[in-house]
């Protein structure tokens, strides 16, 4: 796991977006209306004193918690809006601070990524941003609607016990404990992703990671629709697959937030007494354990599965355990394709993921993998992008447990077997969402 504040991640993504020739950035423009019909969506936007209408085949509403796109569709959030607790509960304050002497003079080498200060009167967390002098403050100890820069400076100085120099770069109210999921992820030519589809408490960093997974799932399905090989049910599978994951992940983040409410802050915390020393040791241990729990979340981050999805060809394998902390790689269809380092005579080897194509990838594994001409021909007939990768690597065959494995563009397993299905066209129809009309029998042969 690696921590990175959202402002740094967004800057990285923005810099990369600027290098992409098919992306146009329009700062200062606001979408004010949508008009959808059977063939396209008109997006009305205003900015720079002008008004323009953009015509799109599809719209992805990634416009945050107050999403105009979600409201246009008449979709509401469902779930819990906040936590009723004193430590990062209800409405709180988030602030970006510069505290130049905190690590250099006050803590003197005892720097940490998360710095908690708690007593009976206040509770705050200063999270290191650049490792030197910039911090992210989270607290429920001031009124978020009336707090001024001076109030936040006084709070940090109270917490430190010294008149530290503190510069408030920005601050805003935020609501801790949110676990809200849209009742639908969209319909027709309009879909929701990111905060427009689900709102998180920031504990564990699940919100952006879940949004990135939304994008990975939705992007290939939109590409398929634009390129003409999507079945009629493919776009609808986006919400079918992603909404249960949003419910799972928002619940996990809320559970982390609730852990802070259980930390005891007795009046004796700052006493120079045996009781005070014991109370400090207990609170410190609880906060340290909480910090570790926010990092030990690989099960949540990597364990998302699309079991029961109409575009996943299940093979009858038993359920894969779902754990908060532990991720168990599994090639059972529906889950993330397991990673493997390959010994391919490079200095450090390469990742199996580097062999995957931007479309589907068909893995042929083991010493004598079966022929795959039927699947390849069915893909060509439907216009489905497919790369075939042959690996005589015993570890790959052991990890994936079958001779043939079909990987989706979002790197989830779509199908696996020890030989081609009896009806390859039906398999391709199923995994591309072609379930109606002339698309034929979509039942995959799971031999």
C-alpha positions in Angstrom: 0.0 0.0 0.0 1.1 3.5 -0.7 -0.5 6.7 0.6 -0.9 9.7 -1.7 -3.1 12.7 -1.0 -5.8 13.4 -3.6 -4.3 16.7 -4.6 -1.1 15.1 -5.7 -2.9 12.2 -7.5 -5.1 14.7 -9.3 -2.1 16.8 -10.4 -0.4 13.6 -11.8 -3.6 12.6 -13.6 -4.1 16.2 -15.0 -0.5 16.3 -16.3 -1.0 13.0 -18.0 -4.3 14.0 -19.5 -2.6 17.0 -21.1 -0.4 14.5 -23.1 -3.4 12.7 -24.6 -4.4 13.9 -28.0 -8.0 12.9 -27.7 -8.6 14.7 -24.4 -9.7 18.4 -24.5 -9.5 20.2 -21.1 -12.0 23.1 -20.6 -11.4 24.8 -17.3 -14.0 27.3 -16.1 -16.8 25.6 -18.0 -19.9 24.1 -16.2 -22.4 21.7 -17.6 -25.9 23.1 -17.1 -28.2 20.7 -18.9 -28.5 17.4 -20.6 -30.9 16.3 -23.4 -31.0 12.7 -24.4 -32.7 10.9 -27.2 -32.3 7.4 -28.7 -29.3 8.3 -30.7 -27.2 10.8 -28.7 -26.9 13.1 -25.7 -26.7 16.9 -26.0 -24.5 18.4 -23.3 -25.1 22.1 -22.6 -22.2 24.0 -21.0 -21.5 27.5 -20.1 -18.1 29.3 -19.6 -16.0 32.3 -20.6 -19.2 34.2 -21.2 -20.4 31.7 -23.8 -22.8 28.9 -24.1 -22.2 25.7 -26.1 -23.8 22.4 -26.9 -21.7 19.4 -27.3 -23.2 16.3 -29.0 -22.0 13.0 -27.6 -22.8 9.3 -28.2 -22.6 8.7 -24.4 -22.1 10.6 -21.2 -20.2 9.5 -18.1 -21.2 11.7 -15.1 -18.1 11.9 -13.0 -19.2 15.2 -11.5 -19.1 14.5 -7.8 -21.4 14.4 -4.8 -23.7 17.2 -6.1 -23.8 15.5 -9.6 -26.0 17.4 -12.1 -26.0 14.2 -14.1 -27.4 12.1 -11.3 -30.0 14.7 -10.6 -30.9 14.9 -14.3 -31.6 11.2 -14.2 -33.7 11.5 -11.0 -31.4 9.1 -9.1 -31.0 9.4 -5.3 -28.3 8.3 -2.9 -29.2 5.5 -0.5 -27.4 4.7 2.8 -25.9 6.4 5.8 -25.0 10.1 5.7 -22.8 10.5 8.7 -21.5 9.0 12.0 -22.8 10.3 15.3 -19.5 10.4 17.3 -17.1 13.0 18.7 -14.0 11.8 16.9 -14.4 12.6 13.2 -18.1 12.3 13.3 -21.0 14.4 12.1 -19.9 17.5 10.3 -16.1 18.2 10.6 -13.4 20.4 9.1 -10.7 19.5 6.6 -7.8 21.9 6.2 -4.5 22.2 4.3 -1.9 23.7 6.6 1.7 24.6 6.6 3.4 24.0 10.0 7.1 24.5 9.3 8.5 23.7 12.7 6.4 20.7 13.7 8.8 18.0 12.6 12.0 20.1 12.8 11.7 21.5 16.3 8.7 20.0 18.2 8.8 16.3 17.3 12.6 16.3 16.5 12.8 13.3 14.3 9.7 11.5 15.7 7.8 12.3 12.5 5.0 10.0 11.3 2.5 10.0 8.5 -0.4 10.4 10.9 -0.2 12.5 14.0 -3.1 12.2 16.5 -3.7 14.6 19.4 -6.6 13.6 21.7 -7.7 14.6 25.2 -11.1 15.0 26.8 -11.6 18.4 25.0 -10.3 17.9 21.5 -9.4 15.4 18.9 -7.5 16.1 15.7 -5.4 14.3 13.1 -2.5 16.0 11.3 -1.6 13.8 8.2 1.7 14.4 6.6 1.5 15.6 3.0 5.1 16.4 1.8 6.9 14.9 4.8 8.4 18.3 5.7 6.0 21.1 6.5 2.6 20.6 4.9 -0.2 18.7 6.6 -3.8 17.8 6.2 -5.9 18.5 9.3 -9.1 16.5 10.1 -11.0 17.5 13.2 -14.5 17.7 14.7 -13.3 20.0 17.5 -14.4 23.3 15.8 -17.7 24.3 14.2 -17.3 23.7 10.5 -19.8 26.4 9.6 -18.1 29.2 11.5 -14.5 28.1 11.9 -12.0 30.8 10.7 -8.3 30.5 9.9 -7.6 31.9 13.3 -9.7 29.2 15.0 -7.7 26.5 13.3 -4.4 28.1 14.2 -5.5 28.2 17.9 -6.6 24.6 17.7 -3.3 23.4 16.4 -1.4 25.4 18.9 -3.5 24.0 21.7 -2.8 20.5 20.4 0.9 21.1 20.3 1.1 22.9 23.6 3.3 25.5 21.9 2.7 28.7 19.8 3.8 27.0 16.6 3.8 29.1 13.4 0.8 27.8 11.5 -0.4 28.9 8.0 -3.9 27.9 6.9 -3.8 27.4 3.1 -7.4 26.3 2.8 -10.2 24.7 4.8 -13.7 23.4 4.2 -16.5 21.5 6.0 -16.9 17.9 5.3 -19.2 15.1 6.5 -17.5 12.2 8.2 -18.9 8.7 8.0 -20.8 8.9 4.7 -21.7 5.6 3.1 -24.0 6.6 0.3 -24.6 4.7 -3.0 -26.7 5.8 -5.9 -29.9 3.7 -6.3 -28.8 3.2 -10.0 -25.6 3.8 -11.9 -27.4 5.2 -14.9 -29.4 4.1 -17.9 -29.6 4.5 -21.6 -26.7 6.6 -22.9 -25.8 8.2 -19.5 -23.9 6.5 -16.6 -22.5 7.6 -13.3 -19.0 7.0 -11.9 -16.9 8.1 -8.9 -18.4 10.3 -6.2 -21.5 10.8 -8.4 -22.2 7.1 -7.9 -21.0 6.7 -4.3 -19.8 8.9 -1.4 -17.3 7.7 1.2 -15.8 8.7 4.4 -12.1 9.1 3.6 -10.9 6.4 6.0 -8.8 3.9 4.1 -8.7 5.9 0.9 -11.4 3.7 -0.7 -13.3 6.5 -2.5 -10.8 7.3 -5.2 -9.7 3.7 -5.6 -13.4 2.6 -6.1 -13.8 5.4 -8.6 -10.8 4.2 -10.6 -12.3 0.7 -10.7 -15.6 2.3 -11.9 -13.7 3.9 -14.7 -11.8 0.7 -15.6 -15.2 -1.2 -15.8 -17.1 1.5 -17.7 -14.4 2.5 -20.1 -14.1 -0.7 -22.0 -17.9 -1.1 -22.3 -18.2 2.4 -23.7 -15.4 1.7 -26.1 -17.2 -1.5 -27.2 -20.4 0.5 -27.7 -18.6 3.1 -29.8 -16.7 0.5 -31.8 -19.8 -1.5 -32.5 -19.1 -4.8 -30.8 -21.1 -4.3 -27.5 -24.2 -6.4 -27.1 -27.4 -4.7 -25.9 -26.8 -5.7 -22.3 -23.1 -4.7 -22.0 -23.6 -1.2 -20.7 -26.3 -2.3 -18.3 -23.8 -4.8 -16.8 -21.8 -1.8 -15.5 -24.2 -1.0 -12.8 -25.0 -4.7 -12.1 -21.3 -5.3 -11.4 -20.2 -2.0 -9.8 -23.1 -1.2 -7.5 -22.6 -4.2 -5.2 -18.9 -3.2 -4.9 -19.8 0.3 -4.0 -22.1 -1.0 -1.2 -19.3 -3.3 0.0 -16.6 -0.6 -0.1 -18.6 2.2 1.5 -19.5 -0.2 4.3 -15.9 -1.0 4.8 -14.9 2.7 5.0 -17.7 3.4 7.5 -16.5 0.5 9.7 -13.1 2.1 9.8 -14.6 5.4 10.8 -16.6 3.8 13.5 -13.4 2.5 15.1 -12.4 6.0 16.0 -15.6 6.5 18.0 -14.6 3.6 20.3 -11.3 5.3 21.4 -11.6 6.4 25.1 -10.7 10.0 26.0 -11.0 10.1 29.8 -10.4 13.3 31.8 -7.2 11.9 33.2 -5.4 11.7 29.9 -3.1 14.6 30.6 -2.6 13.9 34.3 0.9 13.4 35.6 -0.2 10.3 37.4 -0.3 6.5 37.1 -3.9 6.7 35.8 -2.9 9.4 33.2 0.1 7.3 32.0 -2.1 4.2 31.7 -4.8 6.2 29.8 -2.2 7.6 27.4 -0.7 4.2 26.7 -4.1 2.8 26.0 -5.2 5.6 23.7 -1.9 5.5 21.9 -2.1 1.8 21.3 -5.7 2.1 20.0 -4.8 4.9 17.6 -1.8 3.1 16.4 -3.9 0.0 15.8 -6.4 2.1 13.9 -3.7 3.5 11.7 -2.5 0.1 10.8 -6.1 -1.0 10.0 -6.5 1.9 7.5 -3.4 0.5 5.6 -4.1 -3.2 5.9 -7.0 -3.2 3.4 -5.8 -5.1 0.4 -8.8 -7.4 0.6 -11.1 -4.4 0.0 -8.8 -2.8 -2.6 -8.1 -5.8 -4.8 -10.7 -8.4 -3.8 -13.7 -7.0 -5.7 -15.5 -9.7 -7.6 -18.3 -9.7 -10.2 -19.9 -13.0 -9.2 -23.3 -13.5 -10.7 -22.7 -11.0 -13.5 -24.5 -11.8 -16.7 -21.3 -11.3 -18.7 -19.2 -13.6 -16.6 -19.2 -17.3 -17.5 -18.9 -19.0 -14.2 -17.3 -22.5 -14.0 -18.9 -24.0 -10.9 -16.0 -23.2 -8.6 -16.8 -22.6 -5.0 -17.0 -19.1 -3.5 -13.8 -17.1 -3.1 -13.3 -15.7 0.5 -13.9 -12.0 0.9 -11.6 -10.5 3.5 -11.2 -6.9 4.7 -7.4 -7.1 5.1 -6.2 -10.1 3.0 -6.4 -10.5 -0.8 -6.3 -14.0 -2.0 -5.5 -14.1 -5.8 -7.9 -16.4 -7.6 -8.6 -17.1 -11.3 -12.2 -18.1 -10.6 -14.2 -16.1 -13.2 -15.4 -12.8 -12.0 -12.4 -11.7 -10.0 -9.2 -9.8 -10.7 -6.7 -11.7 -12.9 -3.9 -13.0 -10.6 -0.6 -11.3 -11.1 2.6 -13.2 -11.9 6.2 -12.1 -12.4 7.6 -13.8 -15.5 11.2 -15.0 -16.0 11.6 -13.9 -19.6 15.4 -13.2 -19.5 14.9 -9.5 -18.7 17.0 -8.1 -15.9 14.1 -8.1 -13.5 11.5 -10.2 -15.4 8.2 -8.7 -16.4 4.6 -8.8 -15.3 2.0 -11.1 -16.8 -0.2 -8.0 -16.9 2.2 -6.4 -19.5 1.2 -9.2 -21.9 -2.5 -8.3 -21.7 -4.0 -6.5 -24.6 -6.2 -3.4 -24.5 -9.1 -5.7 -25.5 -9.7 -9.2 -24.3 -6.7 -11.5 -23.7 -6.8 -15.3 -24.2 -4.2 -17.1 -22.1 -3.0 -20.5 -23.4 -1.2 -22.1 -20.5 0.8 -25.2 -19.7 3.1 -27.4 -21.8 0.5 -28.4 -24.4 -2.3 -25.8 -24.5 -5.3 -26.6 -26.6 -6.0 -24.9 -29.9 -8.1 -21.7 -29.7 -9.0 -21.1 -33.4 -12.8 -21.3 -32.6 -12.6 -18.5 -30.0 -10.3 -16.4 -32.2 -12.6 -16.8 -35.2 -15.7 -15.9 -33.1 -13.9 -12.8 -31.9 -13.1 -11.7 -35.4 -16.7 -12.3 -36.5 -18.0 -10.0 -33.8 -15.2 -7.5 -34.2 -14.0 -8.1 -30.6 -10.4 -7.1 -30.0 -8.6 -10.2 -28.8 -4.9 -11.0 -28.1 -3.8 -14.6 -27.6 -0.9 -15.2 -25.2 0.8 -18.6 -25.0 2.8 -19.3 -21.8 4.6 -22.5 -21.0 5.1 -21.4 -17.4 4.2 -24.0 -14.8 3.5 -21.3 -12.2 1.0 -19.6 -14.5 -0.8 -22.8 -15.1 -0.8 -23.5 -11.4 -2.1 -20.1 -10.5 -4.9 -20.0 -13.2 -5.8 -23.7 -12.7 -7.0 -24.1 -16.4 -5.4 -24.4 -19.8 -7.4 -21.6 -21.3 -8.4 -18.3 -19.5 -10.2 -15.3 -21.1 -9.3 -12.0 -19.5 -11.5 -8.9 -19.9 -10.1 -5.5 -20.8 -10.5 -4.4 -17.2 -8.3 -7.4 -16.2 -11.1 -9.5 -14.6 -11.5 -13.1 -15.6 -14.4 -13.7 -17.9 -14.1 -17.4 -18.5 -11.8 -20.4 -18.1 -11.7 -24.0 -19.1 -9.4 -26.8 -20.2 -10.6 -26.7 -23.8 -12.6 -24.5 -26.1 -16.3 -24.4 -25.6 -18.6 -26.3 -27.9 -20.1 -23.0 -29.1 -17.4 -20.3 -29.1 -19.8 -17.7 -30.7 -22.2 -18.2 -27.8 -19.3 -17.6 -25.3 -18.3 -14.4 -27.1 -21.9 -13.3 -27.2 -22.3 -13.8 -23.5 -19.2 -11.9 -22.4 -19.9 -9.0 -24.6 -23.5 -8.6 -23.4 -25.3 -9.9 -26.6 -28.3 -11.6 -25.0 -31.2 -10.6 -27.2 -32.6 -10.7 -30.7 -30.4 -12.2 -33.4 -27.4 -12.5 -31.0 -28.1 -16.2 -30.6 -27.7 -18.6 -27.7 -25.4 -17.0 -25.2 -25.0 -19.9 -22.9 -21.3 -20.7 -22.6 -20.1 -24.3 -22.6 -18.2 -24.5 -19.3 -16.4 -27.8 -20.1 
